[in-house]
């Protein structure tokens, strides 16, 4: 069983592998769709994924 943080890392990596340099744009579009649908839990989840993606692709951003 994985922790929610481990799941977010795995999701960020999978999205990066699928979308490459456009992964952040794809996540932003997903957040917008979820926000329009009123899915606050989904918005929060994808914001967490976005934070993990940022750490994956930006050297020196891992805390």
URNOR-V266873 format. One record per helix or strand of 3 or more residues. SS is the DSSP state (@ for helix, = for strand). FROM is the first residue (numbers start at 1). LEN is the number of residues. If there is no record, write none. Layout:
BEGIN
ss->SS from->FROM len->LEN
ss->SS from->FROM len->LEN
END
This chain:
BEGIN
ss->@ from->4 len->33
ss->@ from->40 len->18
END
